[in-house]
Amino acid sequence: MKYGCIAERLGHSFSREIHNMIGDYEYELCEVPKGELDAFMKKRDFLGINVTIPYKRDVMPYLDVTDGEAMKIGAVNTVVNRDGKLFGYNTDYAGMRALILRSGIGFSGKKVLVLGTGGTSHMAAELSRQLGAGSVFCVSRTGRDGVLTYDEAYMRHADADVIINATPVGMYPNVSSSPVDIAKFPVLSGVIDAVYNPIRTELVLSARERGIKAVGGLYMLVSQAVFASEHFFGKKSEPGTAERIYEKLLAEKENIVLTGMPGAGKSSIGRRIAARTGRTLIDTDAEIVSRIGMSIAEYFEKYGEAEFRERESEVIEEVSKNSGCIISTGGGAILRPENVRALKRGGRIYYIMRPTEYLTPTASRPLASDSEAIKKRFEERRHIYEATADVIYRAVDGREHNAKMIERLHYKR
């Protein structure tokens, strides 16, 4: 291996794609079991590596030279092999700093809670102090080594201004988890989550629902990779490299989620976008039918709408864990807040708005089987479609045209 990333598990990693965008060099993902780290590091068979959970501290004893900043933080995420000597750096620090500055979340004089006790949490605590935080407290489940437990944080530090999540809680595949209850911090003004997959964690979504500035870790991931490549090759990147790669990666990884009334053209538009972009199309209604073994109309008649909505939520929760897909939803998918949250974790919601006179009734749609039913459903749901959408797209004649326009809206923001 020339260049790459090592960790115990890397199934969720975006690092290869990022480094492929940075420059023309070979970059691999290398899963190293805990019992094999010693042999891997002693062999030194690489030119440059990134190091992530759980090895950011474990690699330090193998280094010949450790950068002062990495030594102060107590964690290394970048190792460069120069003529057989290993040099260690921490580019997470610069990456998180870039993320925070881009977010506009203020730290001066603020009380900051850092969740976790690993290498990333130590880095986040040190960075918070450098940014002028008035006080910084680390929080863990056990409370060992003098840090706070979560219960202590709730009881004694409910006036926290900023929370930084430096734990893997909420990371793919356990995307429905959140490390902390945001509601218990009534004056919170900012949330930074180092997790980047999903793009928007439960923690980030919960904060945004309360009007709190909140950002996930994707921009940090890109920025630290750019800084790591500078160490690999000993030269500065062009200005704007991180921003360019971030925007491109976000568009590629974010699901295109299509919502709207039955008959609005979601599936047909989705098929055309899939054909144009090479993305996988997931039609949630079709997925439900394949699982229940009967038509949706038959399922409604046999089990009722409530049972159907349960099956629908199960499917949406599962398919929303994908990235870079097109998800065409059923007309009532947005009726449940948990569905919308799942779709928003990794997706951008496009509401396809079409006048009711252009919506064709069909017996296959139990709640939109005639014109009156369609009008009634539209009036019931219109405000929900609009409130839950990231983009409201007013559809016109021509499905190919609509597909092109949504594709353009997604990639050229």
QUIRALIN-V851821 format. One record per residue. RES is the residue in three letters. PHI is phi as a letter, one per 20 degrees, with the letter a starting at -180 (999 if undefined). BURIAL is 1 if it has 24 or more other C-alpha atoms within 12 Angstrom, else 0. Layout:
BEGIN
res->{RES;RES}
phi->{PHI;PHI}
burial->{BURIAL;BURIAL}
END
This chain:
BEGIN
res->{MET;LYS;TYR;GLY;CYS;ILE;ALA;GLU;ARG;LEU;GLY;HIS;SER;PHE;SER;ARG;GLU;ILE;HIS;ASN;MET;ILE;GLY;ASP;TYR;GLU;TYR;GLU;LEU;CYS;GLU;VAL;PRO;LYS;GLY;GLU;LEU;ASP;ALA;PHE;MET;LYS;LYS;ARG;ASP;PHE;LEU;GLY;ILE;ASN;VAL;THR;ILE;PRO;TYR;LYS;ARG;ASP;VAL;MET;PRO;TYR;LEU;ASP;VAL;THR;ASP;GLY;GLU;ALA;MET;LYS;ILE;GLY;ALA;VAL;ASN;THR;VAL;VAL;ASN;ARG;ASP;GLY;LYS;LEU;PHE;GLY;TYR;ASN;THR;ASP;TYR;ALA;GLY;MET;ARG;ALA;LEU;ILE;LEU;ARG;SER;GLY;ILE;GLY;PHE;SER;GLY;LYS;LYS;VAL;LEU;VAL;LEU;GLY;THR;GLY;GLY;THR;SER;HIS;MET;ALA;ALA;GLU;LEU;SER;ARG;GLN;LEU;GLY;ALA;GLY;SER;VAL;PHE;CYS;VAL;SER;ARG;THR;GLY;ARG;ASP;GLY;VAL;LEU;THR;TYR;ASP;GLU;ALA;TYR;MET;ARG;HIS;ALA;ASP;ALA;ASP;VAL;ILE;ILE;ASN;ALA;THR;PRO;VAL;GLY;MET;TYR;PRO;ASN;VAL;SER;SER;SER;PRO;VAL;ASP;ILE;ALA;LYS;PHE;PRO;VAL;LEU;SER;GLY;VAL;ILE;ASP;ALA;VAL;TYR;ASN;PRO;ILE;ARG;THR;GLU;LEU;VAL;LEU;SER;ALA;ARG;GLU;ARG;GLY;ILE;LYS;ALA;VAL;GLY;GLY;LEU;TYR;MET;LEU;VAL;SER;GLN;ALA;VAL;PHE;ALA;SER;GLU;HIS;PHE;PHE;GLY;LYS;LYS;SER;GLU;PRO;GLY;THR;ALA;GLU;ARG;ILE;TYR;GLU;LYS;LEU;LEU;ALA;GLU;LYS;GLU;ASN;ILE;VAL;LEU;THR;GLY;MET;PRO;GLY;ALA;GLY;LYS;SER;SER;ILE;GLY;ARG;ARG;ILE;ALA;ALA;ARG;THR;GLY;ARG;THR;LEU;ILE;ASP;THR;ASP;ALA;GLU;ILE;VAL;SER;ARG;ILE;GLY;MET;SER;ILE;ALA;GLU;TYR;PHE;GLU;LYS;TYR;GLY;GLU;ALA;GLU;PHE;ARG;GLU;ARG;GLU;SER;GLU;VAL;ILE;GLU;GLU;VAL;SER;LYS;ASN;SER;GLY;CYS;ILE;ILE;SER;THR;GLY;GLY;GLY;ALA;ILE;LEU;ARG;PRO;GLU;ASN;VAL;ARG;ALA;LEU;LYS;ARG;GLY;GLY;ARG;ILE;TYR;TYR;ILE;MET;ARG;PRO;THR;GLU;TYR;LEU;THR;PRO;THR;ALA;SER;ARG;PRO;LEU;ALA;SER;ASP;SER;GLU;ALA;ILE;LYS;LYS;ARG;PHE;GLU;GLU;ARG;ARG;HIS;ILE;TYR;GLU;ALA;THR;ALA;ASP;VAL;ILE;TYR;ARG;ALA;VAL;ASP;GLY;ARG;GLU;HIS;ASN;ALA;LYS;MET;ILE;GLU;ARG;LEU;HIS;TYR;LYS;ARG}
phi->{999;e;c;r;c;d;a;f;c;c;f;e;f;d;f;f;f;f;f;f;f;f;a;e;b;f;c;c;d;c;e;d;g;g;f;d;f;g;f;f;f;f;f;l;e;a;e;b;c;e;c;c;g;d;d;f;e;f;f;f;f;e;e;e;c;d;g;g;f;f;f;f;f;n;b;c;c;c;c;d;e;d;l;n;d;e;d;d;c;c;e;f;g;f;f;f;f;f;f;f;f;f;f;n;f;e;d;g;m;e;e;d;d;d;e;o;c;e;f;f;f;f;f;f;f;f;f;g;f;f;e;n;g;f;b;c;c;e;c;b;f;e;m;f;m;n;e;f;e;f;f;f;f;f;f;d;c;f;e;f;e;c;c;d;e;d;d;e;f;n;e;g;e;e;f;e;e;c;f;b;e;g;f;e;c;f;d;g;d;b;c;c;d;f;f;d;c;f;f;c;f;g;f;f;f;f;f;f;f;e;m;e;f;b;c;e;e;f;f;f;g;f;f;f;f;f;f;f;f;f;f;g;d;m;b;f;e;f;g;n;f;f;f;f;f;g;f;f;f;g;f;f;e;f;f;e;d;d;c;q;f;g;n;f;o;g;f;f;f;g;f;f;f;f;f;f;d;n;f;e;e;d;e;f;f;f;f;f;g;f;e;e;m;b;f;f;f;f;f;g;f;e;d;n;f;f;f;f;f;f;f;f;f;f;f;f;g;f;f;f;f;f;c;m;d;d;d;e;e;f;g;d;f;e;f;d;g;f;f;f;f;f;f;f;g;c;c;d;e;d;e;e;e;c;g;f;f;e;e;e;f;b;f;f;d;g;e;b;e;b;f;f;f;f;f;f;f;f;f;f;d;g;f;f;g;f;f;e;e;e;c;e;d;e;f;c;f;o;f;f;f;f;f;f;f;f;g;f;f;f;e;c;e}
burial->{0;0;1;1;1;1;1;1;0;1;0;1;1;1;1;1;1;1;1;0;1;1;0;0;0;1;1;1;1;1;1;1;0;0;0;0;1;0;0;1;1;0;0;1;0;1;1;1;1;1;1;1;1;1;1;1;1;1;1;1;0;1;1;0;1;1;1;0;0;1;1;0;1;1;1;1;1;1;1;1;1;0;0;0;0;1;1;1;1;1;1;1;1;1;1;1;1;1;1;1;0;0;1;0;1;1;1;0;0;1;1;1;1;1;1;1;1;1;1;1;1;1;1;1;1;1;1;1;1;0;1;0;1;0;1;1;1;1;1;1;0;0;0;0;0;0;1;1;1;1;0;0;1;0;0;0;1;1;0;1;1;1;1;1;1;1;1;1;1;1;1;1;1;0;1;1;1;1;1;1;0;1;0;1;1;0;1;1;1;1;1;1;1;1;1;1;1;1;1;1;1;1;1;1;1;1;1;1;0;0;0;1;1;1;1;1;1;1;1;1;1;1;1;1;1;1;1;1;1;1;1;1;1;0;0;0;0;0;0;0;1;1;1;0;1;1;1;1;1;1;1;1;1;1;1;1;1;1;1;1;1;1;1;1;1;1;1;1;1;1;1;1;1;1;0;0;1;0;1;1;1;1;1;1;1;1;1;1;0;0;0;1;0;0;0;1;1;0;1;1;0;0;0;0;0;0;0;1;1;1;1;1;1;1;1;1;1;1;1;1;1;1;1;1;1;1;1;1;1;1;1;1;1;1;1;1;0;1;1;1;1;1;1;1;1;1;1;1;1;1;1;1;1;1;1;1;0;0;1;1;1;0;0;1;1;1;1;1;0;0;0;0;0;1;1;0;1;1;0;0;1;1;0;1;1;1;0;1;1;1;1;1;1;0;1;0;0;0;0;0;0;1;1;1;1;1;1;0;0;1;0;0;0}
END
